[in-house]
Amino acid sequence: MVPSKHLAGEDKPAEHLAGEDKLSKDNSADKPGEIYFALFLLIITLAFLVEAFKLPGLQDGSVSAPGVVPQIMTMAVLLMISIVGAALLRKGKRPAVIAVLRFLFSTEVVGLLIFITMYGFILELLGFEISSLLFLWVTMYFLDRVQPVKKLIISAGAVGAIVLVFGYAFRVVLP
Amino acid sequence: MAGISALLVPFTDISLIFYVAVGVFAGIYIGAIPGLSVTMAVSLLISFTFSWDILPALALMIGIYTGGVYGGSRSAILLNIPGAPAAVATVFDGYPMAKLGEAGTAMGIATTQSCIGQFFGIMVMVAASPLISSLAINFAPRDYFLLAIMGLFMVGSLSRGSLVKALITASLGVTIGLIGMDPFTGQGRLIFGNARLLGGINFVVVMIGLFGLSEALVQLKDKTQPVKQKIDRIVPSLKLVFSHMALTLRCSAIGTLIGALPGTGGDIAALIAYDHAKRTVRNPSRPFGEGAIEGIVAPEAANNAAIGGAFIPMMTLGIPGDSVTAILIGAFVIHGIRPGPMLMREQPEYFWLIVGCLVLSNIFLFIFGMTGIRIFSKIVEIPKAVILPIIVILSIIGSYTINNSIIDIYWMIAFGILGYFIKIYDYPVSTMVLGVILSPIIDSNFRRAVQMTQGSLVGFIQSLLINPITLFILVFIVYMVVSQTPAKELLVKKLRSIKGNRHS
């Protein structure tokens, strides 16, 4: 029996114990858009690689220079992403960008990301208490569109508890 | 046994007792609520306890660690969702027990086994750490470099799914950890001409984003809903506990050993222990997977035993036993202390303080584990619409308080989104975090080791082969890598065919 839901905070539950071919095992075969994610990682890594080769390193024949470890690591990542990318290309599935975006970003996920970004902006304008209250209330209501007054009370309680515990008890500087 | 008197400090200082108790209590609920992980909680705590003294901070974190590893079993039993990775194997028989109306008994067994397992792990930690530490005092930079590499490979090889993907995130983590000023020359590295990046990206911000925000996004995508459950009898009989003692001790030993391997934690320990129970218990109370008590005994003893095990490499070698001890190393470093053989030699009181806190947390684990189960069942039912925005707020506070910088909040959001994609496409997140943390150890020790051979790569390679300790670690790494790749299967098949040919 394998749990149907994923784990909290960490990786997925094991569907097998040690001993299987880990090198080739990949659970994401049916997840659309992985090739684009691999491409994204490739671009990031290439940028790091170019930046690493601006430092003194392997190209100067020095093994202990500041650039050596970044160069080795980025080249290693590049090689491994190429392996993953080649395997994905062999599968030949290249879904439309719209289908990938639909798979990755549900309405709830997009909403949360928008609210977080807005929260980041209003934080400096309105201060922690008001902006957090607004963020919590709006997000809670957005995710479950019932009982707005109850959600406002819960939000106020949560902000109060956070200020009390972190601001006063732990003496943490709040944003 | 220098500094052993510090063992009693957590028992005599009322504030430390309070922090451990609060930590265990909070840890049980954090571990139990899917969406809140121990790693995330401890990484958030680093930022909140930034200005504290090291002792209360450690007491709280150890309490949360202990409670969190155990707490995952509650949602595993009640909801069929492991609240923490360490409870992954507990669902196999815990949830079937709950469906048979034995959720209380299952949670009672999980509590007693966790306590016995954790005590076993602490005892092994006490016995083994000084020995390993006295050996580690002879370690050279090349050995630390190899140990850090070993830590990376351990996580990579034991993470579920593709090894290549694990190595990609681990290597990316190392690269991210290198951003900032080079500690040897003061030169900016990987900063893209932006002087703001000279200070680097704080690993706590990376962790909060990867574990906290990304998890909130994944939970939203998957639309995980809480489930209501009934609770019945809780405390197991002594007869039941003692009748499984042999299995408990065997699985505790497995848990401690797995926990002591760098990069592995309670989840792997629990899975291996469950597998062991399935192979060795001939007459389980019920068939495994249908509510066998042995199916809870094994993983729960092992995952808490792994805590003591995980502290062994952390305290003796300065490398993390799992992702939580990786963060604890960060907490030590923030407070100006670097775990490792020199700490064990020069300030052994920290070792004994940790042992004291672990023992104390075990006592509180038993107390809190046996109580509050009915209230608990209500807390895990908090709707996602309420809990997820609160997780986001905590993640934002946690990332801001590191440097009191709004920029860190944006970094956290960026890593949260990256972590979301990483999780969606089944790349492991924990390897990236370990990469970030191990990054300075790899970089500085590699360069020191090369400098010790007058900058010669050939000399460096020779030094790996002619020193017994180094060679031992190197052979172990090679074995680890080979054993997790198809090469091992091919080798075993080849050897079997040769053996078969000889017999025929």
Interface residues (C-beta under 8 A of the other chain):
Chain A: M1 P3 S4 K5 H6 L7 A8 G9 E10 D11 K12 P13 A14 E15 H16 L17 A18 D21 K22 L23 S24 K25 D26 N27 S28 K31 E34 F37 F40 L41 I44 T45 A47 F48 E51 A52 L55 S62 V63 S64 P66 G67 V68 V69 P70 M73 T74 A76 V77 M80 I81 I83 V84 L104 S106 E108 V109 L112 L113 I116 T117 Y119 G120 L123 E124 S132 F135 L136 T139 M140 L143 D144 K151 I154 A158 I162 F166 F170 R171 V172 V173 L174 P175
Chain B: I33 P34 G35 L36 S37 V38 T39 M40 S47 F48 T49 F50 S51 W52 G72 A76 N80 I81 P82 G83 A84 P85 V88 V91 F92 Y95 P96 S157 L158 S159 R160 G161 S162 L163 V164 K165 L167 I168 S171 L172 V174 T175 L178 D182 F184 T185 Q187 R189 L190 I191 F192 F211 G212 L213 E215 A216 L217 V218 L220 K221 D222 K223 T224 D267 L271 I272 D275 G289 S323 P383 K384 A385 V386 L388 P389 I390 V392 I393 L394 I396 I397 Y400 T401 N404 I406 I409 Y410 I413 I417 Y420 F421 I424 Y425 D426 P428 V429 S430 I442 D443 F446 R447 V450 Q451 G455 S456 L457 F460 Q484 T485 P486 E489
